[in-house]
Amino acid sequence: PAKLKNEQYTIKVHTGDKFGAGTDANCYISLHGTLGDSGERKLSKSENMDKFQRNQTDTFTLDCVELGDIYKIVLREDDTNMGADWFVATVVVTDSNNNDIEFPCELWFSKSKGDKKIKRTLYPKGMTMEQVEAAEKGTKKRYICNQWIDKKKGNKELFRV
């Protein structure tokens, strides 16, 4: 099996400039790439104390195994707390090679506004559906072993099978 490389991704979520755009709901993201996906992760630690406010950009760091070329993200909010509606303008994902991938949105995450969806799949700006489908077909399924390999040194290793 091949050893998997760890990557750090930076996620910038820009809440739109509309009345009531900010949210106090819990928000989650999953990144999908040609080598796999991150699994759903809570967007919890931003440089802003009050996350996801109107016309504000929040920056998050996500550590996971290398995902390859990112071809979609899934963003959702859980509709909890007062003021759960959320208007997302755009999301930018930056990989460890400083490649920025922009995911335009300009939609409400809400059970009462717009099309009443609180979970959305977003695709990179400029990417065609044919390119997305080709990326999905080419995605390598992998099984990850996350166990102690060297118990004396305590090294945790990830492998692609």
C-alpha positions in Angstrom: 0.0 0.0 0.0 1.1 3.6 -0.7 1.4 6.0 2.2 -1.0 8.9 2.0 0.2 12.5 2.3 -1.4 14.9 4.7 -2.6 18.2 3.4 -3.9 21.4 4.8 -6.7 23.2 3.1 -7.8 26.8 3.8 -11.5 27.4 3.4 -12.9 31.0 3.0 -16.6 31.4 3.3 -18.1 34.7 2.3 -21.6 35.4 3.7 -23.5 37.6 1.3 -24.5 41.3 1.7 -28.3 40.8 2.1 -30.6 41.6 5.0 -30.7 38.6 7.3 -27.8 36.9 5.5 -25.9 35.9 8.6 -26.5 32.7 10.6 -26.1 31.3 14.1 -26.6 27.8 12.8 -23.9 25.2 12.9 -22.3 24.9 9.4 -20.5 22.0 7.8 -18.4 21.3 4.7 -17.0 18.3 2.8 -14.4 18.6 0.1 -14.4 16.1 -2.8 -11.3 15.5 -4.9 -10.0 13.0 -7.4 -8.3 11.0 -4.6 -11.3 10.9 -2.2 -13.2 13.2 0.2 -12.7 14.8 3.5 -15.9 13.6 5.1 -18.2 16.2 6.6 -16.4 18.7 8.9 -17.8 21.4 11.1 -16.7 24.9 10.3 -16.0 25.9 13.9 -12.7 27.8 14.3 -12.6 31.1 12.4 -10.6 34.3 13.1 -13.9 36.0 13.7 -15.5 35.5 17.1 -19.0 35.8 15.5 -18.9 33.6 12.4 -21.1 33.8 9.3 -22.3 37.4 9.6 -23.5 39.6 6.8 -20.9 40.6 4.3 -18.1 38.9 6.3 -15.5 36.3 5.2 -14.6 33.6 7.6 -11.4 31.5 7.2 -11.1 27.9 8.4 -8.3 25.3 8.2 -9.0 21.7 7.4 -6.3 19.0 7.9 -6.9 15.7 6.1 -5.3 13.3 3.7 -4.5 14.6 0.1 -7.7 14.8 -1.9 -6.2 15.4 -5.3 -8.0 18.0 -7.6 -11.0 19.4 -5.7 -14.0 19.2 -8.0 -16.9 19.8 -5.7 -17.9 20.8 -2.1 -21.0 20.0 -0.1 -22.0 22.8 2.3 -24.8 22.6 4.8 -26.2 24.3 7.9 -28.2 22.5 10.5 -31.1 25.0 10.9 -30.5 25.3 14.7 -30.6 28.5 16.8 -32.5 31.7 16.1 -31.7 33.3 12.8 -30.6 30.0 11.1 -31.2 31.4 7.5 -27.8 31.9 5.7 -27.0 33.5 2.4 -23.7 32.3 1.0 -22.0 34.4 -1.6 -18.9 32.3 -2.4 -16.5 29.7 -0.9 -12.8 29.6 -1.9 -10.7 26.5 -1.1 -6.9 26.8 -1.2 -4.8 23.7 -1.3 -1.3 23.3 0.0 0.1 24.3 -3.3 -1.7 27.7 -3.0 -4.2 26.9 -5.7 -7.4 28.8 -5.1 -10.6 27.1 -6.2 -13.7 29.3 -6.2 -17.2 27.9 -5.6 -19.8 30.6 -6.5 -23.1 30.2 -4.6 -25.3 33.3 -4.2 -28.1 31.2 -2.6 -30.0 30.9 0.6 -29.5 28.0 3.0 -32.9 28.2 4.6 -36.1 26.2 5.2 -38.2 29.3 4.6 -36.3 31.4 1.9 -35.4 30.7 -1.7 -35.8 27.1 -2.7 -35.8 26.0 1.0 -32.6 23.9 1.0 -30.1 23.8 3.8 -27.6 21.6 2.0 -26.0 22.3 -1.4 -23.4 20.8 -3.7 -21.2 23.5 -5.2 -18.9 23.2 -8.2 -15.8 25.3 -9.2 -16.3 28.4 -11.2 -15.8 27.6 -14.9 -16.0 23.8 -14.5 -18.5 22.1 -16.8 -20.7 19.3 -15.7 -18.9 17.0 -18.2 -15.6 17.8 -16.3 -17.3 17.2 -13.0 -18.7 13.8 -14.2 -15.2 12.9 -15.6 -13.6 13.7 -12.2 -16.2 11.7 -10.3 -15.7 8.7 -12.6 -12.0 8.9 -12.2 -12.1 9.3 -8.4 -10.0 6.6 -6.8 -11.8 4.9 -4.0 -9.5 4.3 -1.1 -9.7 2.5 2.2 -7.9 4.3 5.0 -6.2 2.4 7.8 -5.7 4.8 10.7 -3.9 2.8 13.3 -0.7 2.8 15.3 2.0 1.4 13.0 5.0 1.8 15.3 3.8 1.6 18.9 7.2 2.5 20.4 7.4 5.8 18.4 3.7 6.4 18.3 3.7 7.2 14.6 0.3 7.3 13.0 0.4 6.3 9.3 -2.3 6.5 6.6 -2.2 4.2 3.6 -4.0 4.0 0.3 -4.9 0.4 -0.6 
